[in-house]
Amino acid sequence: MKRFLLWSFERGSIQYDVICVLIIAFVFVTPATFFDDRPDYMRIRGSDPIVRQGKDDDGTPVWVVKVSEEQGAVGRLKGSLGPDVTIFHTYAVDDSFGRRVAYAFWVVR
């Protein structure tokens, strides 16, 4: 076991090939949901169409609107928060299958 952990096998040996195959199998077989490392404000939870997910690293409020089209999401957000809201950054949120499920907006009032 110590030789496996310290990787003390020569290239081209059976043991070296087995370790390489195990690493490659782990990379390609592990589902993407295992590595779900999105920030909390990019996670879609609950049944509300508009969710304030919190603040980003700079302290700016981030709102997530569950709509697949950006213009509809902007309209829904401004209808909920009021027309005096300024959106200075938009990010499309996809689920683990690559489908667009929402938009995240960084908002300044």
N, C-alpha and C positions, 0 to 999 in steps of 0.2 A: 504494500500500500504506500509506503514511503517513497518508492521509486515513481509511482504514478503521480503523487502530489508534487514531487520535486522535478518531474518531467526529465528523468535521467536516461531516457532511451534514445538510441541512435535513430536518425532518419532512415526510413526504409524498413525498419524492423516491424514485426507483427504488432507489438505493443503500441508503437508510435502510431501506426495506421488505425488501430482500434480506438485510441484516444481521439484522433482527428475525426473519425466517423461519429463518435459520440458527441463531440462538440458541434459538428455540422448538423446532426440529427436534432440536437437541442434547439439550435437556431431556427431550423425550418419547421419543426413539428410543434413547437410551443405556440399556442394560440396568442393572438395579439392582445386579447383581453388580460392575459397574464401580466403584461407590461403596461397596464393602464396607468400612465404616469402624468396624466393631464392635470393642470392646476384645478383647484376646487371651483373657480369661477367658470370653468369650461365643462363642468359636469352638469348634465340635465337631470333634475330630480322633480318629483311632484307632478301635479296636474295643472298648475297655474300656467297660463300662456306667457306671462311676464314674471321673471324671477330676478330679484336683486341678489346676486350670488356673493356679494361682498366687495372687497377691494383688492386691487392688484398690489404688487410690491411697492409701488410709489404712493399708495393710499388713494388712488382714484377709484370712484365707484364703477363697478361693472354690472351691467344689466344684461340678462339673457332673454331673448324673445324667441319663442318656439314657433317659427314660421320658416318655410323652405325658400321663400323669396325675399330678397333684401329690401325692396321698396315696401312690401307689406309689413315687414318687421319694423322699419323706421316709422311708418304711419301708426302702427299699433303702440310703439313706445312713446311717440310724441302725443298720441291721444291719451295715454295713461298718465304721463308725467307733466304734460303741458307743452305749449309751443315754444316756451322760452329755453328749452333744453338745447344744448350744443353737443353734438356728437363729434368727437375728434378722432376716434379710431373704431374700426369695425373689423370683426373677425368671424369668419364662417365656422360653425361648429358641426362636425360630422360625427356620426355614430361609428361603431367599430366595423361596420360593413361599408363605410365610405359614403353613406347617404347623408345629404344635408338635412339636418333636423332643426337648426336654430342659428341665430346670429348673436354674437356678444358685442355690446356697445360700451365704449368708455365714454362717460357722460360728464359734462361740466354744466353747472347751473349758473 
